[in-house]
């Protein structure tokens, strides 16, 4: 079929992967060999499409995280050597209120004794899932971050790096404000807070980071390092990257560190809130 032939041309090499990974991790438009696409009850019987349990992000407020999704379709789908269009309906097994629908084309390759499939589309659409923690410090730059994530998923290193760099430089002051909040909640010395305030006046991210090298609270350090300094180093290396592969690795590192910083900011503030509540409760019942 025309859709499959186009997908084949777009795929330099057909990869052999698991059906679960094909549905949950790969974008539409590429043909893949699937090791566990179907199962036969006997050597001579026609294979039946398997509907594997998936791990997907559930955006429902009850879940808000990775959960198991199951297919509750009872109709069996047989696999032949001809391409067939298949719709797969999945639901979150935790909240049962969120669904995921895949439109694929699949066939059984008798010669290789395995299946082949191409994803035509899915709803909600394929794309990155962003935690509430990272959203909290992205502000109006959330869409730019998502564009960087999509570029990263598709292996576009220079594009992903450029988007992430713009996000960090645009959100510098907001990130510093969140760090100041942590310092205030933990009754840190005013000298630390003043250093962070002065860093906000610097337009260049590199100069701002240099001013606050020793002003970051311990709770926000990543493997003992200042997270903003790690981000600044990644940006400096990415600016000199000669190859897309190198830029992709640096872009991925930036995303991971930025996400971890966001999560640590939230945890630090939540921990202090819980501590304040506990102290107030004891004092009120003294």
C-alpha positions as CSV (number, residue, x, y, z in Angstrom):
1,X,0.0,0.0,0.0
2,X,1.1,3.6,-0.7
3,X,1.4,4.5,3.1
4,X,3.7,1.5,3.7
5,X,5.9,2.1,0.7
6,X,6.3,5.7,1.7
7,X,7.2,4.6,5.2
8,X,9.7,2.1,3.9
9,X,11.4,4.8,1.9
10,X,11.7,7.0,5.0
11,X,13.3,4.1,6.9
12,X,16.9,3.7,6.0
13,X,16.9,0.4,7.9
14,X,14.0,-1.6,9.3
15,X,14.7,-2.1,13.0
16,X,13.5,-5.2,14.9
17,X,11.8,-4.2,18.2
18,X,9.2,-5.4,20.6
19,X,5.6,-4.5,19.9
20,X,5.3,-2.7,23.3
21,X,8.2,-0.4,22.5
22,X,6.9,0.1,18.9
23,X,3.6,1.5,20.3
24,X,4.9,3.5,23.2
25,X,8.3,4.8,22.1
26,X,8.4,5.2,18.4
27,X,6.9,8.0,16.3
28,X,4.6,7.4,13.3
29,X,5.8,6.9,9.8
30,X,8.5,4.2,10.1
31,X,8.2,0.5,9.2
32,X,9.6,-1.9,12.0
33,X,10.0,-5.6,12.3
34,X,8.2,-6.7,15.4
35,X,9.5,-9.8,17.2
36,X,6.2,-10.4,19.2
37,X,3.5,-8.9,16.9
38,X,1.5,-12.1,16.9
39,X,1.2,-15.6,18.3
40,X,0.1,-18.9,16.7
41,X,-1.7,-21.6,18.6
42,X,-0.1,-24.2,16.3
43,X,2.6,-24.2,13.6
44,X,0.0,-24.2,10.9
45,X,-2.5,-21.7,12.4
46,X,-2.8,-18.0,11.4
47,X,-1.0,-15.7,13.9
48,X,-3.2,-13.5,16.1
49,X,-2.2,-10.0,16.9
50,X,-1.0,-9.6,20.5
51,X,-2.2,-6.5,22.5
52,X,0.6,-5.9,25.0
53,X,0.3,-4.0,28.2
54,X,1.9,-0.6,27.9
55,X,3.6,1.9,30.2
56,X,2.4,5.3,29.2
57,X,2.1,8.7,30.9
58,X,-1.4,9.3,32.2
59,X,-2.2,13.1,32.5
60,X,-5.3,12.6,34.7
61,X,-5.0,14.4,38.0
62,X,-5.6,11.1,39.8
63,X,-2.5,9.6,38.2
64,X,-0.2,12.3,36.8
65,X,2.5,9.8,36.0
66,X,3.5,6.6,34.2
67,X,0.8,4.0,34.5
68,X,-0.1,0.7,32.9
69,X,-2.5,0.9,29.9
70,X,-4.5,-2.2,28.8
71,X,-6.5,-3.0,25.7
72,X,-10.0,-4.2,26.5
73,X,-10.9,-5.1,23.0
74,X,-12.1,-8.7,22.7
75,X,-12.2,-8.9,18.9
76,X,-9.2,-10.9,17.6
77,X,-7.1,-9.6,14.7
78,X,-5.6,-12.2,12.4
79,X,-2.3,-11.4,10.7
80,X,-1.6,-12.4,7.1
81,X,1.0,-11.5,4.5
82,X,-1.2,-8.7,3.3
83,X,-1.1,-5.4,5.1
84,X,-4.2,-4.7,7.3
85,X,-5.3,-1.5,9.0
86,X,-5.8,-1.9,12.7
87,X,-7.1,0.4,15.4
88,X,-6.0,-0.3,19.0
89,X,-7.8,1.2,21.9
90,X,-6.0,1.4,25.3
91,X,-7.2,2.7,28.7
92,X,-5.3,3.6,31.9
93,X,-5.8,0.6,34.2
94,X,-5.4,3.0,37.2
95,X,-8.0,5.7,36.7
96,X,-9.9,4.1,33.7
97,X,-10.7,7.6,32.5
98,X,-7.8,8.3,30.0
99,X,-7.5,6.5,26.7
100,X,-4.9,6.1,24.0
101,X,-5.7,5.1,20.4
102,X,-3.3,3.8,17.8
103,X,-3.8,3.5,14.1
104,X,-1.4,1.0,12.6
105,X,-0.8,-1.2,9.5
106,X,0.4,-4.7,10.2
107,X,1.3,-7.9,8.4
108,X,2.9,-11.3,9.1
109,X,6.2,-12.1,7.3
110,X,6.1,-15.9,6.9
111,X,9.7,-15.9,5.5
112,X,11.1,-14.2,8.7
113,X,8.5,-15.7,11.0
114,X,7.8,-12.3,12.5
115,X,5.6,-9.4,12.0
116,X,6.0,-6.0,10.4
117,X,4.1,-2.8,11.4
118,X,4.0,0.9,10.7
119,X,2.3,3.4,12.9
120,X,0.0,5.7,10.9
121,X,-1.0,7.9,13.9
122,X,-2.1,8.0,17.5
123,X,-4.3,10.0,19.8
124,X,-3.4,11.8,22.0
125,X,-0.6,12.5,19.4
126,X,2.9,11.1,19.9
127,X,5.2,13.5,21.7
128,X,7.0,14.2,24.9
129,X,5.3,14.1,28.3
130,X,6.4,16.9,30.7
131,X,6.3,16.5,34.4
132,X,4.5,19.1,36.5
133,X,7.8,19.9,38.1
134,X,9.4,21.1,34.9
135,X,6.3,23.0,33.8
136,X,6.4,25.0,37.1
137,X,9.7,26.6,36.1
138,X,9.1,26.8,32.3
139,X,6.3,29.4,32.4
140,X,5.6,30.8,29.0
141,X,8.5,28.9,27.5
142,X,6.8,25.5,28.0
143,X,6.0,25.3,24.2
144,X,9.6,26.0,23.3
145,X,10.7,23.3,25.6
146,X,8.3,20.9,24.0
147,X,9.6,21.8,20.6
148,X,13.1,21.0,21.8
149,X,11.9,17.7,23.2
150,X,10.3,16.7,19.9
151,X,13.6,17.7,18.1
152,X,15.5,15.5,20.6
153,X,13.1,12.5,20.0
154,X,13.7,12.8,16.3
155,X,17.5,12.9,16.7
156,X,17.8,16.6,15.7
157,X,20.6,17.5,18.0
158,X,21.4,21.0,16.9
159,X,17.7,22.0,16.9
160,X,17.0,20.4,20.3
161,X,20.1,22.2,21.8
162,X,19.0,25.6,20.4
163,X,15.5,25.3,21.9
164,X,16.8,24.2,25.3
165,X,19.4,26.9,25.4
166,X,16.8,29.6,24.6
167,X,14.5,28.2,27.4
168,X,17.3,28.3,30.0
169,X,18.4,31.8,29.1
170,X,14.8,33.1,29.0
171,X,13.9,31.5,32.3
172,X,17.1,32.5,34.1
173,X,15.4,35.0,36.4
174,X,12.5,32.7,37.2
175,X,14.8,29.8,38.1
176,X,16.8,32.1,40.4
177,X,13.5,33.4,42.0
178,X,12.6,29.7,42.8
179,X,16.0,29.1,44.4
180,X,15.5,32.3,46.5
181,X,12.2,30.9,47.7
182,X,14.0,27.8,48.9
183,X,16.6,29.9,50.7
184,X,14.0,32.0,52.4
185,X,11.9,29.0,53.5
186,X,15.0,27.4,55.0
187,X,16.1,30.6,56.8
188,X,19.4,30.8,54.8
189,X,21.8,33.7,55.4
190,X,20.8,36.9,53.7
191,X,24.2,37.1,52.0
192,X,23.3,34.0,49.9
193,X,20.0,35.6,48.9
194,X,21.7,38.9,47.9
195,X,24.1,37.0,45.6
196,X,21.2,35.5,43.8
197,X,19.4,38.8,43.5
198,X,22.6,40.3,42.0
199,X,22.8,37.5,39.5
200,X,19.3,38.5,38.1
201,X,20.8,41.8,37.0
202,X,23.3,40.0,34.7
203,X,22.0,39.5,31.2
204,X,24.4,36.8,30.3
205,X,23.7,33.4,31.8
206,X,27.4,32.6,32.2
207,X,28.1,35.7,34.3
208,X,25.0,35.2,36.4
209,X,26.1,31.6,37.2
210,X,29.6,32.8,38.2
211,X,28.1,35.2,40.8
212,X,26.2,32.4,42.6
213,X,28.7,29.5,42.4
214,X,28.6,29.1,46.2
215,X,25.1,30.3,47.0
216,X,23.0,27.3,45.9
217,X,21.5,25.3,48.8
218,X,22.7,21.7,49.4
219,X,19.2,20.3,48.7
220,X,19.5,21.5,45.0
221,X,23.0,20.2,44.3
222,X,23.1,17.4,41.7
223,X,25.8,14.9,42.6
224,X,27.4,17.6,44.6
225,X,27.5,20.1,41.7
226,X,25.7,23.4,41.2
227,X,23.0,22.6,38.6
228,X,23.2,26.0,37.0
229,X,26.9,25.6,36.5
230,X,26.3,22.2,34.9
231,X,23.8,23.8,32.6
232,X,26.2,26.6,31.7
233,X,29.0,24.1,30.9
234,X,26.6,22.1,28.7
235,X,25.6,25.3,26.8
236,X,29.3,26.3,26.3
237,X,30.2,22.9,24.9
238,X,27.1,22.8,22.7
239,X,28.0,26.2,21.2
240,X,31.2,24.6,19.9
241,X,29.7,21.3,18.9
242,X,30.8,20.2,15.4
243,X,28.4,17.3,14.9
244,X,24.7,16.8,15.4
245,X,25.4,13.7,17.4
246,X,27.4,15.7,20.0
247,X,24.8,18.4,20.1
248,X,22.1,15.7,20.7
249,X,24.0,14.3,23.7
250,X,24.4,17.7,25.2
251,X,20.7,18.6,24.6
252,X,19.7,15.4,26.4
253,X,22.0,16.3,29.3
254,X,20.5,19.8,29.5
255,X,16.9,18.4,29.6
256,X,17.8,15.8,32.3
257,X,19.6,18.3,34.6
258,X,16.9,21.0,34.1
259,X,14.1,18.5,34.9
260,X,16.0,17.2,38.0
261,X,16.5,20.8,39.2
262,X,12.8,21.5,38.8
263,X,11.9,18.3,40.8
264,X,14.4,19.2,43.6
265,X,13.0,22.7,43.8
266,X,9.5,21.3,44.3
267,X,10.6,18.7,46.9
268,X,12.6,21.3,48.9
269,X,9.6,23.6,49.1
270,X,7.2,20.7,49.9
271,X,9.5,19.3,52.6
272,X,9.7,22.7,54.3
273,X,6.0,23.1,54.1
274,X,5.5,19.7,55.8
275,X,8.1,20.6,58.4
276,X,6.3,23.9,59.2
277,X,3.0,22.1,59.5
278,X,4.4,19.5,61.9
279,X,6.0,22.2,64.1
280,X,2.8,24.3,64.1
281,X,0.8,21.2,65.1
282,X,3.0,20.4,68.0
283,X,3.1,24.0,69.3
284,X,-0.7,24.4,69.1
285,X,-1.1,21.3,71.2
286,X,1.5,22.1,73.8
